[in-house]
Amino acid sequence: MDKRLNIAFVWHMHQPLYKDPLSGEYLMPWTLYHGTKDYYDMAALLDDFPHVHQTFNLVPSLIEQLNDYASGNAKDKYRQLSAKRAGELTFDDKVFILQNFFQANWDNMILPVPRYRDLLLKRSHSSAPEDVKGVVRYFVEQDFLDLQVLFNLIWIDPLIRSRDSSLDALFKKGAGYTEEDKRVVLDKQIDIIRMILPKYRDLQEAGIIEVSTTPYYHPIMPLLCDSYSARKAMPGVNLPKERFSHPEDALAQLRKGIALYKETFGRPPQGIWPSEGSVSMEVMPLITGEGIRWIATDEDILALSLRQAVRRDAFGNCYDAFLYKPYTIHAGQGSVVAIFRDHVLSDRIGFDYARMDAEAAASDLLTRLYNVQASLPDPENHLVSIILDGENAWESFKNDGHDFFSALYSRLNANDSLKCVTVSEFLAQNPVAEPLEWIYPGSWINHNFKIWIGHQEDNTAWDYIAEARAALVAHQTSLDSRSGAADSSSAQAIKEAWDQIYIAEGSDWFWWYGDDHSTMCDEHFDHLFRLHVKKVYKLIGMEPPDYLDIPVIMSAVAIRPSVVPTAYMNPVIDGEITDYFEWLAAGRIASRGAGAAMHRATDMSGFIDGISFGFSVDALFLRFDYTGDVSLAGKDWNFSITFMKPKPVKVNGVVKGTAAKVVLYEKDIGAGQWIEAGPAGEVGANSVVELKLAHALTGLSPGVQTQFFIHIDSAVNGRERWPQKGFLVIDVPQENFETENWCV
C-alpha cells in the first residue's frame, strides 16, 4: 500500500483592481510586474517537475487585469512613462520615475546590477518628493533611459530573461540602452502576460495543477453577510455606525467570480480560497449553493471550531493528526469540504527561507514533512496543506526563488514518502471527510477580522459603502416604481454602479486602512477607494458627498510611546549595550510588526525590533535594536529621523556593519528643500545602533514637545516607517525630571 503523505501546495495569486474608475488608468503597476516576474514562471516551473501537482488560486480581479494588459489596451502610468522617450520627459515625469522606479528588492534586484545600483546611489535612499526634486538636476538623459529599461527588465523573471536571447543580451548589456532596446523590453512584457492564462489552462488540462477561485473583488464574505460576526473573536470591537448585513452581495461576488472562471477555463471551479481565508457559518450556504466542493482556511480556525489546540514541539513540528484531515461542513442544501493550512510550514516558506541557503531551506521543509509522515500510522489518508501568497515572497529570495524551488521540487518529484497532489485530486482518492458541525468566524490572520473592521479608518470606509449602497437601492427602487423597469441606459448605469459597490467591498482597501499595515502607496489605495464610491453616486445622477474628497487615512495621527523615560541617562555611544543600567531608564517605541509576503499570522517585527529613547539635560538618545535573526553581514541600511517640532530638521544615517555616520539637514521653508547642514551627532554601530543628538541641533530643550517620525530602509526588509502612520509625540523632560520620578 502507498504510505506516502499527501502534500497540497496552494499558491494564492491576487491583485486588487488598480484601475482609476474615472480615467481608466492603472494607478499602480503590480499586476503587470508580478505578471512578468511571478505568475507565468510559478506555473511553468512544473514543466520540469510533472509529479509535483499543485493548486493555484487565481482571484478574478487579477484575471480581469491580466486580460486587459494582454489586450494591449491597458493604460498604466508606469508603462506610459517607461515608453516615453527619455529626451521628452518633463520635470514631473522625472520626479515620478526617480520616486517609483526603484520599487524592487534592493538586495536581490537592484544592487547586483552595477548600473542600477549606481543610479540608486545617485538618487540616495530617500524617495520623499522634496528629496527627489533636489537631485533631478544631476540625472542626464541616458540615466533616465537606463532607468526606464532596467526597472522593467529586472521585473521580468530571471529564468524568462535567460531563455530569451534578446532579453538575455539586454540584461548582459547592463547600461547605455537605446530607445529601441526599451521597445524590445516593453513588447516582451505584453508577450509574457499573454502566455500566463493559457499556461494555467494547459497545465490544468494535463492534470498537473488545479485552479481555484475567490469571490470576484476579494471581499471578506463574513463581514458582507453580517458585520456583527466580528464580535465573536473581538467582543469589545467598535463597529461601523450601521450594521452591514448583505449576504446577497457576497453571493453576487461569488457568482461573478465563478462566471469569469468558467469563461477562462471552460469548466466550473471545484474549490475556492475564501478571501483572506475568512469564513463563518453564514457564508457556508452561499458556497454550497454554488456547487463548490472545497474551501481552505487556517489551522487556528480549525482549533477554535473543534475547541482543541494544535500542539507543537519547540521546533514548531505539529503532532496532532487532526490538523491533517479534511472536514465536511453541511449547510443549506449541500455540503463543502474544508482543509486547513499548516501555518508554520506555510510561514517558513513565506517569511524564513529567503534568509537561508536554498538547499538548506528545502532540506528543512522536507525534514518537517518527513516528521509528519512518520508520526501518522496512515499517512496516505492525510493531507498537509501549505497555503500562502504566490507572488510577493520571491523577490526576497535569491534568484527570484528559483534555486529554492529547484532544490525543493527535485526532491518532491519522485519521492517515496511524500506525494504532491491537487486538493481535488486528494478528495477524489479520499471521499469520506469527518463532519465539522460549526466553523469559527474568522480569517487566516489571527483568527479574527481586525485587519478589515474596528479601526476608525476601517469603520469610516464601511459607512461610506453602506451610504452609497443605500442611495443606489433607493434610486433603483424609485426607477422601478415609476416605470416598472429602467430603460437600457439606466439599467446599464445601475449595473455599473453595483459593480462599483462590489469593488469598494474588496478587502484590499481595508488592508491599508487602520494601523495594521502601511506602504508608500497608502494614499493611492485610499484615493482609489473613494473614487469607486464616488462613481456610484455619479452613475445614479447624484452629487457625491463632500466627505469623499477628504482622505480616509488619518495622516496626522499623534502617537505617544507607551513606555516613557524614567530618569536622565548618558549611555556610551559605541553600538553595544555596555551594562544593564545603561538604557534601563529609557522609553521604548514598540514594533507594530512587518512582513514580506502579505502578513505573518504571528506578530513579528521587520528589520528593526524596537527603538529605545531617552534624554540627558542637553541631548536626545536613540537605540535601534535588530531582530534576532539579522546577522552582522545584513546590517547595511539607512534611516532618517524627520523632526516636525520644535523645528523642521532631519537626521539621515547610513549604517554599514560596524561603520555608521549621520548627517543633519535643515528645511529651507521658502524653497521647500532640505539643505545639508553638517554632521548630526555621535553614532555607534555593532550589535545595536546608538545615536546621540544634541538639543542644539534639533531645537529641543527641557519642557518642550517634539514630534517626529522615522524611516528605515534595509535591503532585506524594504522600507519601514515608525510609526506606520502619523508621528510620535514625546515631551522632553523638565530639569526637575529625576526629582519628580524619584521614589523609595
N, C-alpha and C positions, 0 to 999 in steps of 0.2 A: 504493500500500500504506500502511496505517495505521502510521506510525512512532512512535506515542505510547508513552511509557514507562508501564508499569503500576505503580500505587501501591496497596498494601494497608494500610489503617489497621486495626489490630486493637486494640480497646479492651477491656482486661481488667477485668471488673466482679466484685468479690469482697468478701464479708464473712464472717468466721468465725461459727460458731454462738455467739451471745452468751447463750443461754438457760441458766439455772441448772437442772441436771437434777433437782434435788430440789424446788424451789419452782415451777418452770415460768416464772419471771420473767426477763425480759431484763435483764441487769445493765448493759449498755451499749446506747445507742440508735442506733448508726450505720447500721444497715440502714434504719431509719425516716427519719433525717435525710438520708442520701445518696439515699434513695428520693425524697424530696420536692424535693431540690435538684439531683440529677445524673442518676439513672437514666432518668427519663422524658424530660427535655429533650435529653439526649445523642442519643437516637434521634429524637425529634420534630423536632429541628433539620433533619433531612434531608427533611422535607416540602417545604421551600423550595429544596432542592438535590437533586433526584431523580437526577442523574447522578453524585453523589458516593457511590458504593457503598462500603460499609464492612462490617467484620466485628466483631461484639460477642461476647466470651466471657463467658457468664453461669455462674458457679460454682453448682452445685446447692445448696450450703448457703445461698447468697443467695436462690435461688428459693424454697426452703422457708420462709425467714423472710418474704419478701415475701408469700407466700400466707397465712402466719399473721397478719401485720398486716392484709392485705386482708380476712380473715375477721372482723375486729373483735374477735377473742378474745385477741390478744397482750397479755400483761401486761408492762408496761415501767415501771420506777420513774420514769424521767424524764417519761413521759407521764402517769403517775398523779399525780405532784406538780405537773405542769402543770395538770391538770384540777381539782385540789383547790382549793376556794375560798380565796382569799388570807387571808381573815379566820380561817380554821380551821387554818392552818399551825402546826405545833408548832415549838419551838426547833430541834430536829434537822432538821425539814423545811427550815427557813430556812437553816441552815448548809449543807445539801446543795445547795440552789438557788444560794446565793452562791458555793459552790465550783465548781459544774459548769455553770451556765447562762451562763457567758462562754466556753465552749469553742467558739470560732469564730475565724476570722482577724480579729484586731483591726483591722488596717489597712483591710480591704475590706468587712467585715461589721458591725463594731461602731462604729468611730469615725465613719463617715459618717452614723450615725443619732444625732442630738443627745441624745435621751433615754437611749438605750442607752449612749452614751459617758459621760454624766453618772453613770449607775448604776455603770459600771465604775470611774470615778474615785472615787466614793463608797466602793466596796469596797476600792480600792487594787489594785495589780498582783498582790499575793500571794494565792494560793489555798490556802495552808497552813492546816490546820484551826485551829491556835491563833490565827492572824491573823484568820481569818474569824469565829470565835466572838467576838472582841473588837469587831467592827463591826456585829454583828447588831442591836444596840440602836438604831443610827442609821437603820435602814430601817423605814418605816411601811408600812401595808397596801397603799397604792397603789403604792409602789415594787415590792413583790413581785408585784402583779398586772401591772404594766407589764413587769416582767422575764419573767414567765411567758409573756406574749403575744409580746414581742419576740424572745426566744430561739427560739421555734417559728416565728415569722414570717420571721426572716432566714434560716432554714434551708429556706425554700421558694424555689425558683428565681426570680430576678427577672423572667424572661420570663413564667413562670406567674402571678406576682403581678400583673404589669401587665395581663395579658389577662383576669384575673378581677376583675370590678367590686368585689366585696365585699372581696377581699384587697387590691386596689389602694387602696380607700378606707381600710382599716385601716392600711396602711403609711403613707399620707399623714397620717393622724390623728396618728401618732407618739407619743402619750402619753395619759394619762387614760383608759386602757382599762377596760371593764366586764367582768363575768363573761360576759355574752352575747357580747361581742367575742371573748373567749377561746374560747368554744364554737365559734364560726364557724371559727377557725383550726384547732382540733383536728379538727373534722369534715372540713375541706378536706384535711388531711393524709391521711386514710384514702381520700378520693376520689382523690387523686393516686396513692397506692400501688396502688389498684385499676386504674389506667389503664396501668401500666408493662408488664406481660407481654402484655396484648392488643396494645399498640403494637408490641412487638417481633415478635409473631406476624404482624400485618398487614404490616409492612414486609418481613418475610422472604417472605411470600406474594407480595408485589409485586415481589420480586427486587431491592429496593434494599439490603437488608442480608442478611448470613448470620449465624446464631447458632451459635457453637461451645460446647463444654463442657469440663469438667475433672473428674477423679475427685472423688467426692461431697464429702468434707470437706477437699479441697485438701491431700492428703498429698504428701510428697516420695517419689514412687514408687521411684526407685532405692534409697533407704535402706530402704524396706519390703522390696524384693527382696533386698538384701544391704547391711547397714551397712558392710561392708568396702570397698564401692565408693568410700567417701570417701577411701581411701588413694591412689587414683590421682593426684588433684590435690594431696593433702596427705599425703605419705608418712609424716611423723612424727606424725600426729594421734593424740591419745589418744581411744580409743573406749569405749563403754559396756562394762560387765563382760561381758555376753554378746553374742555375735554375733546380730544381728537379721536373720533371713532368712525372710521370709514373703511370697513373691510372690502367694500366694493372697489376702492382704489387699489388695494393690494391685489385683488383678483384681476382688475384691469391690467395692472403692470405684469402680473404673471402670464396672463393670456397673450399680451402683446409680445412678451419675450419668447413664448413658445411659438408664436406665429412666425417671428423672424428666424427662429431656429429651423423650423420646417422649410421655410423658403431657402435657407442657406444650405442645409444638409440633406434635404429631401426625405426626412423622416422625423417623427416626434422624438423629443428627448426622453431618456429614461430617468435621469436624475437632475437635481438642482442643488447648488450650493446657495442656501438662503443668504441674502446679503449679510456680510459680517457674521455668518453662522447664527443669525438671530432667529429664534424660534419661540413659539408659545402654542398652547393648545388651541387658541382661537385661529391660528394660521393653518392648522393641520387639515381641516375640512376643505379649505381652498385648494390645498396641494393635492389631496386625494381625489377631489372632484375633477381635476385636470389630467388624471391618469399618470401622475408622476410616480415612479416606482421607488425611488430612494432619495434621501436627503442626507446632509452631513452637517455636523456641528462639533463643538469642542468637548473634551473629556470632563470638564467641570460641570457642564450641563447634565451629563450622564450621572455624575456623582451626586449632584443635588436632586436629580429626578429619582434616583434609587435610594437617596439618603444614606449613601455608603461612600466613604472616602476612597480615593485612588491612592494606594500606598506605594511608596517608592523608597529605595535604599539611598545611602549617602551619595551615590553616583547618579541618581536620577532614574535608575532602572525600575520599571514597574513590575510588581509581582502579583498583580490582580488580573486573572484571566478575563473577568467580566468586561474589562475595557476593550478587549479584542474580539467582541462579538457584535453582530448586528442585532437590532431590536425592531419589532413590529409595533407600530402605533396605529390603532384603529380610530378613525374619525370620520364623521359624516357617513357616507355610504360605502366607504372603502378603507384602505389601509396603505401605509407607506413604511418602508424600512429605513431606519436611521443608523448611520455609522458615526463614530466619534473619534476625532483626531487625537493621537498621542501628542500632546503639545510640547513635551520635552524633545522628542525626536524631531518634530517639525521646527521647533525653535533652534535646535542645534544647527540645522541647515540654514535657516534664515538669518541667524544672528552670530553664530560662533565659528562655523567652519571657514569663513572668509579669512580669519586670522591664523589658520592652521595650514600646514603643508597639505597639498591636495591628497596625497597618498595616505597621510595620517588621518585626515578628516574622513576619507572613505573607510578606512580601517575602523575608526571609532564608530561610525554608523553601523557597519556590518557587525562589529562585536556586540553592539547593543541589540541588534536584531537576532543574532545567534543566541543571546541570553534569553530573549523572549521565546524563541523556538524551543530551547532546551527546557524551559520552565513549564511547557504545556504537554500533557500526555497525548493530545490530539491536535497538533498544530495545523493540520490540513483543514480543520474546521474553524479556524480563527483567522481574523483579518487585522493587520496593523495598518491603521490609516495615518498617512503622513500628508498633511494638508497645509499649504502655505502659499503666499504670494508668488506668482510665477514670473515676475519681471524685475522687481526693484532690488533684489538682493545681489544680482550678479555683477553689477559694477563695483561692488566691494570686494569681489573675488579677483584674483589674478587671472588674466586671460579670459575675462568675462565668464568665469566658472567652467570653462571647457576642460581644464585639467582635472577639476574635481569630478565633473560628470564622466569623463573618460575613465578615471580610476574607479568610480562607483559602478557605472553601468557595465564595464568589462567584467566585474566580479559578480554582477547580478544576472548577466545574460544567460549563463548556463550554470546555475547554482543548484547543488544537490539538497540544500537546506531551505532555500528561500525562493519564492515564486512571485514574480511581479504580475499583478492582474489588474484589469479594469474593475470598477465597482460592480457593474452589471455582470461581468464575467464571473466574479465570485458568487454573486447572488444566484446565478443560474446553476452553479455547482452546489450551492448550499441554500436550498429554497426555504428551509424552516428557520425562522428567527424568533427568539424569545419575545413575548409580549412586554411592552412598556406601557403601563396604564396611564401615565401622565408625564409630561415633559416640562421641565422648569423653564420659565420665561426668562431668556437672557441671550447674550451674544457670546462669541468666542473670546471676547476681551473682558476678562474679569467677571464673567457670567452675569453681566448687567448691561444696561443701556446708557451708562453715564456719558459716554462719548457724544451721544446724539440728543440728549434731553437733560434738563435740570439746571444747566448753567444759564445765566441771564441771556447770553447771546443766542444759545440754542432755543430757549423758550420764545424769544422775540421772533426768531425765524419761523417757528411753528405757528405763532399767532398771525404772522403775515400770510402764511399759506392758508390758514383757516379763514381769514377775512377775504382773501381773493377768491377762495373756493366758494364761500357763501355768496359773494357777488356774482360769480359765474352761474351758480344754481338758480339764483333769483332771476337773472337775465334769461336763462333758458326757460324757466317756468313762465315768465312773462310772455316770451315769444310764443310758446305753446298755447297759452290761454287766449292770445289774440288771434292767431291764425290757424291753430290746430297743428301746424307743422311749419318749421322755419323754411325759408326759401334756400336755394342751393348755396348762395354766398354766405348767408347767415349760418347755415348748418356747417359749412366748411370752417368758418371763424370759430364756432363753438368747438368743433373737433380739435382745432389747433390750440384753443385755449385750454382744453382739458389736457392736451399733451404738455403744455407749459406747467400746469399743476403737477403732473406726474414727474416732470424733470425736477421741479423745485422740491419734490418729496424725496429725491435721491439722497443717499447717506453722505455723500462727499462734502456737501456744503457744511453740514453739521460737524464733520470730522475736524474742520479747521476753525469752527466757532468754539468758544469756550477756552479753557486753559489747558486742554489735554495735548494739543499738537500745535505746531507753528511752522511756517515755511516762508520763504521770501515771496511766495505767491499768494499769501493770505488775502491781500486786497483784491486780487483777480477773482478768487473764489467768491468773496463777498459781493463784488461788483456783478458777477455773472448771476448769482442767486437773485439779487434784486432786479436785474434785467428780466429774468424769466417771470418773476411775479408781476413786474410792471406790464409785461406784454399781455398777461391775462386781461388786465383792465383795458388795454388798447384794443384788443381783439373784440371786446364786447362794447366798444364805444364809450368807455368811461375814462375820466381823467385819473391817472394813477395817484394814490395818496402821496402827499409831500414827503412823508416819512421814508418812502422808498428811495429818496435822493440822499438819505443820510446813511453812512456805513453802519452796519450792524456791529462790526468789530469795534470794541471799545479800546482804541489805541492808547488813549491817555488814562491808563489804569495805574493808580498808585498802590504799590505793594510794599508792605513793611515786613522785614525778616522776622520770623517767629522767635529766633534766638538772637538777643542783642548783647553787646559787651557789658561786662560787669565791673571792669576796672581798666585803668590805663595799662598799656603794655609797651614793651620795647624789644621785639624779637631781633635776633641776629639774622640779617638778610643773606643767607647762604644756600638756600634751596634745600635745607634739611630742618626737621623738627628737632632742634638741638637738645631740648629736655622737655619733660612732661608739662612744666609750668609755663613754657614759653608762650603758648597760644591758649592756655587754659581759660583766660578771661574773655576770649574772643566771641563775637557773634557769628552766626552761621547762615549762609544763603543755601537753602536745601535744593537738591536736584529735583526737577519735576519729571525727569525721565526723557529718554530719546530712543529712537530705534531706527535701524537701517531699512528694514523691509516691512513697512506699514506700521506694525505695532508688535510689541512683545507682551505676552499675557501677564508676565510679572513685571513689576515696576523696575526699571533699570535706568541707569544714567547713560550719558553719552561719553565723550572723551574725558570730560572733567566730572568727577563725582560730587564735588561740593566746593564752595568757596567760603573761607573764613575771613572775617574782617575785624579790625579793632583800631584803637586810637592811642596816640600819646598826646601830649599837650599841643604839639605842633605838626603832627603827621597822621596820615591815614595808612593803615597796613592792610594788605590783601594777601591771602594764601590760596592758591589753586591746587586742589588735590586730584591726582589722576585716579581713574578707575583702576581696580586691582590688576586687570589683565593688560594694561598698557606698558609695554617694555620701553627701556631707555631708547632703543632704536626708533620707536614710534613717536618719541617726543619731539616732533618737528611741527610747530604750529604757530599761529598768530592770535593775538587778542587785541581788542580795542575797548576802552572804557570811555564812554561818552557822558560827560557831566552836563546836565541841563541847568542846574542851580548849584551854587550861587552864581556861577558864570559859565558860559559855554566854552569848555575846554575838552580836549580829547587826548587820551594816552594810548598810543599804539605800541604793542610789544611783539617782538619776534623771539621765539624760543627754538633753539636747535640743540637738542640733547641737554648738555650742561652749559651751553652758551646762551645768553639772553641779553637783549637790550630793549630799552623803552624810550620813546620819543614823544615829546609834548607838542600838541597842535592847538592853536588858538583860533577862534572863529572870527573871520572878518565879516561882520554883520552886513555891511554895505555891499560887498562883493558876493556874499553867500558862500564863501570858500574857507576851507581850513588851511591855515598857514603854519608851516613848521616853525616851532619856537625853541628847539634845542632838546637836550636830554631831559627826561621826565623825572628821574629819581633813581633809587637803588633797586636792583633786581638780582635775584639769585635763583638758579635752576639746578635741580638734581632730582631727588625723589619727590619733591614738591616744587612749586614756583612761588617765591615770596617777593613781595613788592612793597616799597616804602615811597609814598607820595607826600612830599612836604606841603603843608597847608598854603604856603606862599605860592605854590604853583597852581593849585586848584581853586584858590579863593576861599577855602574853608577856614573856619575859626570856631572856637568854643561857643556853643549855643545856637549856631546856625543850622539850617536844614539843608541837606544835599539830596539831589535827585540825579540818578544816573542809571544806565543800563550797560551791559557787557555783551560784546560779540566774541565768539570763539570760533576760529577756523582751523580745522585739522584735516589733513588729507585722508585720515582713516574714517572719521565720522562726519565729515562735512561741516556745515555751519550751524552753530547753536547760538541761541540768544538767551541771556539771563536777565530778567525773567523773560518768558516766552512772549509776553505781551506787556505793554506799559513800561513802567520804570520803578526802580527801587527808591524808597524814601527812608532816609536814615538821619537821625538827629545827632549832630556832633556834640559830644558830652560837654557840659559846663565844667569850669575849673574845679567846682566842689563835687565833681562826679564821684570820686572814690569815697568821700565822706558820706554822701547820701547812700551809697551802696554797701557801706561797711556794716557788718553785723557780727555778733558774738557767736 
